[in-house]
């Protein structure tokens, strides 16, 4: 290991302290190990809003146009996922949501949730409400990850996800 001189004192124990650095310190492409108790910081954040809506009549999970990618800087990082959607439902039917995680063309469905509406509407009635969902993932990878919001109906009645600015997906890498 080469001795690095950053000031007239030099570094003798291999430790570089903040006061030893007089300018920027470029760690591009290097792995930095944080001391214990330093986790919980947001390392990166990706946000997107829906650019189109969709209508479906399916009881199977279907991808929505809410998708985003992130490449974790550490395999130990957690990924926090939050999404907002509005679903217009015929006859007060319910629907379910899920997050699909794709790593190297391999899909995994995460956190499938059911949402039920117990309102008594007549045939042809519609009900729409915004919903917020949160989930934490532990993907254990530094490969690119794609997260996609999915939805399914509890019956074959139409579900409409309108093109609305509050249909959004937020993903954040959290240091552990």
TAGI-V16773 format. One record per pair of residues at least 24 apart in sequence whose C-alpha atoms are under 6 Angstrom apart, sorted by sequence separation. I is the first residue (numbers start at 1). J is the second residue. If there is no record, write none. Layout:
{{I,J} {I,J}}
This chain:
{{92,117} {92,119} {92,121} {91,121} {91,123} {91,125} {90,125} {91,126} {92,127} {90,126} {89,126} {89,127} {88,127} {88,128} {87,128} {103,145} {86,129} {102,145} {86,130} {102,146} {85,130} {101,146} {85,131} {101,147} {84,131} {100,147} {84,132} {100,148} {83,132} {99,148} {83,133} {99,149} {82,133} {99,150} {82,134} {98,150} {81,134} {97,150} {81,135} {97,151} {80,135} {96,151} {80,136} {96,152} {79,136} {95,152} {79,137} {95,153} {78,137} {95,154} {78,138} {94,154} {76,140} {75,140} {75,141} {75,142} {74,142} {90,158} {73,142} {72,142} {89,159} {88,159} {71,143} {88,160} {71,144} {87,160} {70,144} {87,161} {70,145} {86,161} {69,145} {69,146} {68,146} {68,147} {67,147} {67,148} {66,148} {85,167} {66,149} {84,167} {84,168} {64,149} {83,168} {64,150} {83,169} {63,150} {82,169} {62,150} {82,170} {61,150} {62,151} {81,170} {61,151} {81,171} {61,152} {80,171} {60,152} {80,172} {59,152} {79,172} {58,152} {59,153} {79,173} {58,153} {59,154} {78,173} {59,155} {78,174} {77,174} {58,156} {77,175} {57,156} {77,176} {57,157} {57,158} {56,158} {56,159} {55,159} {55,160} {54,160} {54,161} {53,161} {53,162} {53,163} {52,163} {49,165} {50,167} {49,167} {50,168} {49,168} {48,168} {48,169} {47,169} {47,170} {46,170} {46,171} {45,171} {45,172} {44,172} {44,173} {43,173} {42,173} {43,174} {42,174} {41,174} {40,174} {41,175} {40,175} {39,175} {40,176} {39,176}}
